[in-house]
């Protein structure tokens, strides 16, 4: 039963997360609330960090991680395959039809309608990453102290690395150096 549930949850995510790996984040956030025994919203932050730090698409990496933590190697395989399966099916169908209908005005309208939807999903994913990475969990916005919702250690690390990636002498450094340095800084600051 667990395998079927893993398959269903990640199949739905793969079916509706149009726009790439970051578009899976709102679905994974919802999944953490629906299945807190699988992973918590706080664990999602660590999953994002690990998935972004390892080779491969973030959505696939996160599906593999969740599947493995829930049901071991078979769970990882099922979660990964079920996340990718909708795309494989849809692309196979579209590829056969696209050449024939590529100049059809209705097809063009569909693609035009998908662009803002994908942008919205990516923006929602970006907000989720910001909320999980630099904001205090469960903080309530207060107009008298709007800064109280931010974890200032995390904001400081974020600001330092944004600046470092833009400086001429550090711009050519490999991204893994920034990732490793941020990890060490997070450990030193107790995050």
N, C-alpha and C positions, 0 to 999 in steps of 0.2 A: 504494500500500500504506500509506503514511503517513497519508493521509486516512482510510482505513478504520480504522486503529488509533486515530486521534484520535476518530473517530466512536464506536467501540466503548467506549473508556475513558470518555468523557464521557457516553455513553448509560447505562452501568452506574452512574456517579456520580449522574446524574439520577434513575435508577430507585430507587436505594437510599438516597439522602441525604434522608430524610424529615425535615422540620422547618425547612427554609429554608436560606439561604446558609451559615450557620455549620456546618450539618451536613455540608457538602461537605468541610470541612477534614480529617477523618480519611482520606477517600478521596484527597484531593490529596496528603496526606503519604505514603500508600501509593504513589500514582502517581509521586512524586518518587524513591521507592526502586526502583520497577519500571523507570522510564524516566529515569535520571539525565541522559541526554543532552537531555531536554526541559527540566528544571529541577531544581535541587538543593533539599534541605530548607532550606538557608540562604536560598535565593532565595524560598522560600515566605513567609518573614517580610516581605520587601519587597513581595511580591505582596499579602499581607494589608493592609499599610499603604496601598498604592496603591488597592486595591479598596475599602477602607473610606473612603478619602478622595474617591473619585469617585462621581458619582451612579449609582444603580442597585444591584441586588442583588449582594452580594459574590460569590456563586457564579457568576453570569453574568459579572461583571467578570473573575474569575479564569480562567474557561473561555476567554473572549475573549483574555485576555493570553497564556495558554499556547498556544492555537491559533495566535495571531499569531507568537509566538517560534519555534514549531516549523515552521509552514508558511505564514507570511505571511497576507494577507487571506483567502484561501480557507480556511486552517486555522482562523482566528478565527471565520469564519462557520460552519464545520462543527462546531467545538467548542461554540459557543454554542447552535446549533440542536439538536445532539444532547443537550446537557444539559437543555434545556427540553422536548424531544419526549416523554419518558416521562410527565412531568406533564400535558402536553396530552392525551395518549392516555388516561391514567387518569382525569383530571377529566372528559373527555368521556363516558367510559363511566359513571362514578359519577353524574354529573349527571342522566343519563337514568334511573338506577335509584334514586337517593337519595330522591326524593319518594315513590316507591311503597313503599320499605322503611325509611323514616326511623324508624318506631316499632317496627321488628322488633328483638326482644331480641338476636338474633345480630349484627345490624349494630351495635347499641349496645355489645356485648361487644368487637367488633373495634376500635371507636373507643376504648374504655376501655383496650384492650391497646396501642394505638398511643401513647397519652400517655406512659407511662413509657419506651417505646423512643425517642421523640422527645427526651424529657428527657435520656436517657442519651447520645444522639448529640450534643446541644448541650453537655452537660457534657464529653464527650470533645473536642469542638471547643474549648471554653474552656481545657481543659488544654493542648491543642496550641498555642493562642495564647500562653498563659503560658510554656510550655516554649520556644517559639521567640523570645519577646520579652524575657524577663527572666532566663532561665537560661543558664548557660554551656554552649555546645554540647558534647555528649559528656562532660559532667561526671558523675562517679560520686559517689553519696551517701556521705558519711562521717559516722558517728555522732559522732566527736570534733570535727568541724568542719562541721556541717550547712549553715552559711551559705556555704560555698565553692562551692556549685552555682549561686549567683546572681551575675549581672553587676550589681554595685552601682550603676554609672552608670545602667543601665536601670531598676533598682528605684527609684532616686532620682527619675528623670524620671516614672515611673509614679506614685509617691507624691505628688509635687508637683502633678501634674495631677489626681489624684483629689481632693486638697484644694481646688485652685483651682475645680474644677467644683461644689464644694459650698458655697463662700463666697457670702454674700448679694450682694456687689458684683460678683462675676464670673459668677454663675449665669446672668445674662441675656445674656452675650456669645455671639455666634454660634460654633458648634462649629468652623468653619473657622479661627477665630483660635487655638483651642487646638491644632488640627492643625498649623498653620503654625508656631506657637511651639515645639511639640515637635520638628518637623522641624529648625528652626534650632538648637535646643538639642542635638539628636542630632548635627548636623554639627559644632557647636562642640566637643562632647565626643569627637568622632571615632568615633562608633558606626556 
